[in-house]
Amino acid sequence: MEAYDIIKKPVLTESSYDDIANKKYTFEVDIRATKDDIRRAVEEVFGVKVAKVNTLRQIGKLKRQGYHIGRRPEVKKAFVTLTRDSKTIEFFDSLAQ
């Protein structure tokens, strides 16, 4: 799996904006990706040093329309904390101002 296949998109919420000051970034990642895969992908794509990675799997909510019942897709989020001496991710810097 390539680095660009592992990281799907950044998660941009109020709480994720608050964590940018602490060098903590949130991404939506591939469900099959491990913490080591995510660490390598972030370091390769953004050129930073990762201190730790925390992950969270969200089960898709049940939704129904009349008689039919379905489920939203399952999502995996990664909370990536950078080391103190690492540079910040420029993509988020422009958003956090």
N, C-alpha and C positions, 0 to 999 in steps of 0.2 A: 504494500500500500504506500503510495506517495504522500508527501507532506501536504500537498494541496487537496488530496482526497480525504485526509483525516480531519482537517479543520474546515468545517462547512461555512460558518459565518460567526461574526461577533454578536454577543448578546448585549443590547443597548437598552438598559433600564435605569431607573433612578438609583437603585442600590449599586448597580455595576459602575455608574459614574462616580459614586462616592468612594469606591475602592480604588479608582485609578490613582489617586494621590498616594496610596500605599503600595503602588506597583503591583496591584492585583487585577487581573483581566479575566473576563468571562467569555468563553467561546462555546458554540454548539459544535459538537464533534461527532464523528462516526460512532455508531453504537458498539462496533467490534473493537474499537481502539483501546489499547491499554494505556496506563499512565506513562510508561516509558515511550510508547509511540507518540503520545501527545507532547511530551517533553522534547523529543527530537524534532517533531514537526514545527513547534513554535520557535525553537532555537534556529532551525534552518530557514524558515520563512521570514522571520523578523530580525534575525541576527542579534538575539539577546541571550542572557544566561538565566535559566530557570532554577529557582530554589526548590519549589515544591508544586505538586499538582494534586488537586482534590477533584473528584468526579461525583456526578449525581445523575441517576437515571430516573426519568419521569415516565411513568406508564401513561399511555394515551387515554384520555377521558372517553367514557361511553357516551355516544350521541345517538339520538333516534329521530327519525322523521316518520311519523305515523307508525306503521307496523314494523318498519325496517330499523334494525339496530346495527350500528357500526362503531368503530373506534378510531379516534385520532391517532396519528402515528406516534410511536415511542421516540423520546428525545434523550440524548445524553449531553450534559453540560460539563465543561471543564473549567475549574477556577485555577488559574495559573498565577503563581506568585513569583516575581523576579527577585534576583539577588540585589543587595544594596548597591553594589558597584556596577550593576548592569545599566545600560541606557534604557530609556523608556521606548514604548512602541509608538512611533510617530503617527500612525493612523488614529489612535485614541487621543493623542495630544490635541489635535485640531478640534475634536468633538467636545473635549472636557472644558473648554474655555468659557 
